[in-house]
Amino acid sequence: MKILILLICLLPCSIVHAQNEYYTTDGKNRMDFEEIEDIRLGLKDKMAKVMKQPMDVTLVIDESTTFGDSIIHMVTLDASIKKEVETVDPSEQFGLEGKELPKFELQDLEGNKVDLTDLKGKPSLINFWFTGCAPCIEEMPILNNLVSQYKEKVNFIAITFESSSRVNRFLERKQFDFLHLVDAQAYIKELGFNEFPKNIFLDKHGIVTSVNAGIPYQKTESGSLEISEGQEFIQIINDLLIK
């Protein structure tokens, strides 16, 4: 069950100056990351009490606009009940499966250019995320484990619409061992992604084999839900390595 909540009903207007990135709910009010993160966490707690079960609340980027040296993100909050593993038909996901991933040329955190041809020759896992995405952050330790296990055999790429400065500040607090590509607003829009995380698997030729949301949750013996150990992703990688 998903509940799309417009922040315009919940937030006072606040103006933030001299920031690289703004978050807005109506095109007029503007918040920095810390303000919108406080709102997200507060709403997560409130929704859990109302629904009487664990909830995820994620920022959904409806549109991003560049204005001068700033990026303005029009956002809503997407609240959803944590669910057990769901099987999704890959053929229904964005029309990418079985095709070469659309070409890109993006910069990493050091300003080096990376494009699709750099990934060919090995399978790839491409994670689409941003720093205010709670499910993105929750799955990072499992993704880091995949890097430790397969780093010589698989490309691990993280793509975000956010700036290198924002990502570097995040990485000072959280470990995320992928190669980071930034400022990808136009490319993410081309793919049609506006909910995160998204995880795309490519074979060694750059062909999309599956598009997945985050690492699934599973029920524990006590009946509660917790993120899995990534068995589904491990199986996908192992299948790609023998092709």
ZISULLIN-V499958 format. One record per backbone hydrogen bond with DSSP energy under -1.0 kcal/mol. CO is the residue of the C=O (numbers start at 0). NH is the residue of the N-H. If there is no record, write none. Layout:
# ZISULLIN-V499958
co=CO nh=NH
co=CO nh=NH
This chain:
# ZISULLIN-V499958
co=0 nh=80
co=2 nh=78
co=4 nh=76
co=5 nh=8
co=6 nh=9
co=6 nh=10
co=13 nh=29
co=19 nh=70
co=21 nh=72
co=22 nh=30
co=23 nh=74
co=30 nh=22
co=31 nh=35
co=32 nh=36
co=33 nh=37
co=34 nh=38
co=35 nh=39
co=36 nh=40
co=37 nh=41
co=38 nh=42
co=39 nh=43
co=40 nh=44
co=41 nh=45
co=42 nh=46
co=43 nh=47
co=44 nh=48
co=45 nh=49
co=46 nh=50
co=47 nh=51
co=53 nh=81
co=55 nh=79
co=57 nh=77
co=59 nh=75
co=62 nh=73
co=64 nh=71
co=66 nh=69
co=69 nh=66
co=70 nh=21
co=71 nh=64
co=72 nh=23
co=73 nh=61
co=73 nh=62
co=75 nh=59
co=76 nh=4
co=77 nh=57
co=78 nh=2
co=79 nh=55
co=88 nh=91
co=89 nh=92
co=91 nh=93
co=92 nh=95
co=95 nh=98
co=98 nh=207
co=103 nh=115
co=105 nh=113
co=106 nh=181
co=107 nh=110
co=111 nh=107
co=113 nh=105
co=114 nh=117
co=115 nh=118
co=118 nh=121
co=122 nh=154
co=123 nh=201
co=124 nh=156
co=125 nh=199
co=126 nh=158
co=127 nh=197
co=129 nh=132
co=132 nh=136
co=133 nh=137
co=134 nh=138
co=138 nh=142
co=139 nh=143
co=140 nh=144
co=141 nh=145
co=142 nh=146
co=143 nh=147
co=144 nh=148
co=145 nh=149
co=146 nh=150
co=149 nh=152
co=149 nh=153
co=154 nh=124
co=155 nh=178
co=156 nh=126
co=157 nh=180
co=158 nh=128
co=159 nh=183
co=161 nh=182
co=162 nh=166
co=163 nh=167
co=164 nh=168
co=165 nh=169
co=166 nh=170
co=169 nh=172
co=169 nh=173
co=178 nh=157
co=180 nh=159
co=183 nh=187
co=184 nh=188
co=185 nh=189
co=186 nh=190
co=187 nh=192
co=197 nh=127
co=198 nh=211
co=199 nh=125
co=200 nh=208
co=200 nh=209
co=201 nh=123
co=202 nh=205
co=203 nh=120
co=205 nh=100
co=206 nh=202
co=207 nh=97
co=209 nh=200
co=211 nh=198
co=215 nh=227
co=217 nh=225
co=219 nh=222
co=223 nh=219
co=225 nh=217
co=229 nh=233
co=230 nh=234
co=231 nh=235
co=232 nh=236
co=233 nh=237
co=234 nh=238
co=235 nh=239
co=236 nh=240
